[in-house]
Amino acid sequence: MQIGIVGKPNVGKSTFFSAATMASAEIAAYPFTTIKANKGVAFVRGKCPHVDFDTQCVPRNAGCENGTRLVPVELLDVAGLVPDAWQGRGLGNQFLDDLRQASVLIHVVDASGATDLEGNSVPPGSHDPVEDVKFLEREIAFWIRGILDKGWEKAARQAHLTNQSMEPVIHDRLTGLGVTEAQISAALRDVHPPENPMNWDPEVMLNISHAIRKYSKPLIIAMNKADAADDATLKRLAEAADGMAVPTCAETELALKKAAKAKLVSYLPGDDSFKIADPSKLNAGQKNALGMMEAHVKRFRGTGVQQCLEKAAFDLLDLIIVYPVEDEAKLTDHDGRVLPDAFLVPKGTTAKELAYKVHTDLGENFIRAINVRTHRTVGNDYVLQSDDVITIVSRK
């Protein structure tokens, strides 16, 4: 699962990426600092089962801190988007191509209004950030429509003459974008296009493209630089995003993570507070900076970065965390590690589908599964629940 970090140039995308991943990314106050996409690993949180089973986990693919399991997700920070990027303006072609495999998008918006549509710095409050919310959706929809338009007349005529469903026709064109036929079907139900695809005019095609984007690459707005925005602007931004928005202070998150690494503060990503380790070791500048950070964290009940990642994973993608183990009695894998792996899977995933995710051979030789929490044997059609601990039994 890949999360794309998107938005105009100079709105704090790379700062958000660095704050989420602690990976290095060039950060500067001018457009197109990011030329090539940055990749990194961030984490979403869940309650580790070792707490319920009164044991100690030995994570392999994620860490565990004080009973909070950290599950890895891949982040992609792409080049900034400017108006008409779908026509190749700016770094538009590269930007859009980088997003092909993203499952969900975090749209970073400068909530302070200090960046114009081109990504240039302007006086705070002089640009209305609400204008940016629909801007990126429009660019992606035009990009999708451009892909569909190539040879569309011939494909539409053939589908009409043979009475072929349009879902596979569209799917063939968008396979490289990770779009499923189910998502295309949902989009067509929303739009209700004319029955004859030869009558799908540019406006209909754009509406279909908007709907496909909504289902295949859902968006959440990171209202970044929220500490420099007033509450009224943040409220308008959230309303423009239909509530799918989180106030974020990426610079504060990055600074707190660095301070925690230097053992100056005690802070876990997503916490709504932090504690200074030893105030006597701080100089006046550090105390002043931490005081400002404390005010930001208190105002928004956190920096918003971790909340944004988790809202994207758990709310937009509807994912849950499950824990496969080989030995249901000891909760171990074949190497004796306790609760070694945490998997993010979509709600509705079955036990057999989990087996395939763990290893193809397990899926192909699946016999049954064991719900470790209930000690019950379940079949291949058992629908996994959040925080399930599952043992897969297969033919050797």
N, C-alpha and C positions, 0 to 999 in steps of 0.2 A: 504494500500500500504506500503510495507516494503522495505527499502533500506539496502542492505548488504554492510558492510565496510570490504573489504578483502585485502589480500596481504601476503607477507612474514612476518615472525617475525621481530620486531625491526625496522620497517620502519616509524612508527608514526601513526599506525592505531588507537590506543587508544587515542592518543593526538587529532587526527582528530575527533574522536567520542566525546571526552570531549569538544572540541572547538565548535562542532556543536550543542551539546545538553546541555552543562554545567552540565551533569551528571558525577558523580565520576566514574572513571575507573583507575585501577592500571596501572601506567606508569613507565617503567624502561628500561634501555639500555641493555637488554639481551633477548634472544629468549624465547618465550612462557610465557611472562608475563601474557597474557590473556589465561586463561584455560577454564573458562565458558564464554559463550557469554554474552556480556553486551547489555542491551536494553535501549533505551532512545527515547525521542521525540525531533525532530528538526523542523524547519519551513521553508517553501518556501513563497515567497512574491508575493503579487498582489495588484493592486490599489483598495482600498475599495470603494464600490459604494456610501457610505455615502457622499463622496466628490461631486459626480455628483448630488445627490438628496438634497444637502444642509441640511443634518440632522446629527445626531450623532449616530453612531452604538453602540450596547451593545453586544459585542461578547460573545459567549458561548464556542465554541470549538477552538477559536484562539484569539490572541490579535490583536490590531490595534494601530500603532504608526505613528502619523502625516500623516494619510491617507494611510499608507501602511499596508495592511492586512497580518497577519501572519497565514499561514495555516499549521496545524501539519502534520508531516510525521514520521513514525516509523523508527528508525535506529537500526541496529544490528551489533555489533562489534564482530567478531568471532576470534577464535584462528588462529594463523599464519600458513601459508601453506608452506611446503617444498617440494622439488622434490620427486615424487612418493607417494604423499599423497593419491592418489586414490587407492594405494595398502595398505594403512593403516599406512604408515610411518609418524613419528611425531604424530601430533594430527589430521591427515588427515581425518579419518572416522568421528570424531566429527565435524570438520570444515565443511565438505561437508554436513553432516546431518543437521547442523544448517542453511544451506543456502536454504533448501527445499522451503520455502515459500517466499523468496526474489523475488521481481519483477524486480529489477535492481541492479547492483553491482557497487560500487565505488572501483576501484583497486588502493590502495595507494602504490605508488612506491617511493623509496628513490632516488630522482633525483640527490643527491649529490654524489652518487656512493660510499657511506660509509658503505654499508651492502652487504655481499655476498649472494649467493643463499640460504644458510642455515640460514640466519638471523643473522650471526655473524658480529660484528663491524670490519671494515677494514679501512685503511687510505682513506680519501675522494678522490674520483676519481679513485681508484684502481679497482672498479667493474663497468662494463658498465651497467647502468640501463635499456638500451634498451633490454637487454636479459630478463628482468623481464616481459616485456609487454605481450609476447606470452606464457610465462611460465604458468601463472594461467589459461589461456584459455585452454591450453593443459590438465592440471590436471582435470578441470571440464569435458572436453569432454571425457577423459578416464573413469571418474566416471560414466557419463551417459551411455557410451558404456557398462560398467560392469553391469549396471542394465538391459540393453536391452539383454545382452548375456545370461542371466539365462533362460534356457529352450527355447532359440530362435529357434533352429533347428525344434523342434516339432511345435511351433507356426507358423513358416514360412511355413512348409509343409502343415499344416491345412489350412492356408490362401490361399496357392497356389491351393490346391485341390478344395476348395470351391469358388475360384475366389473372395476372400474377399479383400476389400481395406485394405491397411496396416496402414492407419491413426488410426483407432480405436484399432488395435492390439498394436501399439506403445503407444497410449494414455493410455490404460489400465495399461501398465507397468510404466508410468511416471506420473500417476495421483498425486502421493504424492509430486511431484516436482512443482505442479502448472502449468504444461504445457498444453496448449489447443490444440485441434485438428487442429485449424486454423494455429497455429504456426508450428505444425508438417507438415501440408500440404505445407506451405511455405518452410520449410527446405527440403522436398523431391523434390520440384520444383527446388531448387537451386542445389541439388546434382545430380539429374537424375540417380538414381540407376537402376540396371537391373530390368526388369519387373518381373522376378521370384525372390521373396525374398530369396529363397533357395540359390541363387547365390550371395548374399550379403556377400562378404568376410570381414575380419577384417578391412581393409582399408576403404571400403565403409561404414561400420558401424561407424567407427571413423569420417568420413566426415559428415555423417548424424548427429552424436552426436554434432559435432562442430556447424553445422547449427541450430540444435535445441537450443543449448545454446545461439547462436546469437539472435534468435527471442524470447526466453522465459526469458533469463536473460542477457540483453544487458549490456555492460561494458563501463564505462568511467574511464579514468586514472587521478588520482590525483597526479600530479608531485610534491610530497611533499618535504620539505626542499629545495624548489626552490631558496631560498635566498643564499644557499651554492652551487648552480649549475651555470654553465656558460650558456650563451644564446645559444651557439651551441649545447650543450647537450639537453637543453629543446626543441630546434627545432627538433632534431633527435627523441626525445621521442614522440613529437606530431605527427611526420610523421609516426612513427611505430604504433601509435594508430589511424591512418587514420583521424587525426584531432580531435578526440574525447578525448581531454586531456585539463586539466586546471592546470597551475602552482599554487601550494598552499603552504602556510606558516602556518601550523596548530598551531605551538607554538605561533606565533604572534597573531593569532585570539584568542586563549585561553587567552593569557595575556591581550589583549585589552578588552575582555569581562569582565575579573576580574577587570581591572582598571575602566571600565565603571560602574560596580556594586559598586565599592568603591567610585564612583563619582570623580575619578581623571581625567577622560577624558569623552568627549561626543562622543559616537561611536555607530552606528547601524550596525549590521551584514550586510555585502555586500557593505557598503560604501567604497569609494576609498580614504577616508581621515578621520582624527579624530582631535578633538580639545582638548587641555589640558585645564582643568577647571581653575586651579589657579597655574601657574608655581612656585609661591613663596612658595607653600606648599610641593614641591617636593625636595627630597635630590639629591645629585649629581648622585648617582647610578640610581635612578628612571629617572632622566633627560636623562642620557646616554642611558638607555634601551629604553625609548620612542623615542629617536632620531633614534636608529637603527630600531625600528618598523616603524617609519615614512618613512624611506628609503625603507624598504621592501614594504610597502603599495603603495608608489609612483611608485616603479619600476614595480609592477604587477597590478596597479590600483585596489588594494584591496588585501586581504589575499587569495582569491580564494576558501575558504571553502564554503561560501554561494553560490557562482557562480557554484561550482561543484554540490551541492545539486539541484539547480534549473535547471541546464543543464540535470541532470539525470531525473528529473520529467517532465520538459516541452519539452525537445528535444528528449530524448531517449524513454520515455513512452508516449509522445504526450498527456499530460494531460492539462486540462483547469480548471479554477476555476469558479464555479457557486454558486449562493446564493438563496436558497429556502426560501420563506416567506409565512406566512399564510394569512396575510391581505395585499393585494396589494396596498391599499391606504396609510396605515401607515407603511408599510414595517416591520411588526412585526410578532412574533409568538403568540401562545395563551396566553403567559404570559406577552405580551407587550414589549418584547425585540426587539429592532430595528436591523435588519440584523444580527440575532444571529449566523447563521451558514454559513461556507464557505466549500464547497465540492470540492474535486479534483476528476474529472471524465475524462475518455478517450475522445478524440475528436471523434465525431460520436454518442455520447450518446444521446438518445431521452428523451423527456419529461416524458414518461411513465417509462423508465428505471430509471430516477432520482427519480420518485415517489417511486419505489421499494427500492432505496437506503435510502430514508428518513425513510420509514416504509413500511413493507410488506402490511399492510392494505390499505395504500394509493395507492399502485400499483394495488392491486386486485380490488379496487373500483374506479379506475381512470375514470374520465369523460372527463376532458379537462385540459388545463393549460393556464395561462395568462402570457404573456411576459410583465413584469411590465414596462420596458423601453419604449416599443412601444405601450402599452395598447391594444395589440392585443391578441385575443383568438387563441390558437394554439392547434393542435391535438396531439394524442399520438405519432405520428411519427415525430414531430418537432425535428430537430437536434439542440441541445444546442450549443450556441456560447460562447466564452470566456467572462466572467464577466456578463453573463445573470443573471437577478433577476427574479425568476420564482415563481408563485403561482400555487399550484396543487389543482384542484377542484375535489372532489371525492364524491361518495355516502356516506352519513352519516351512 
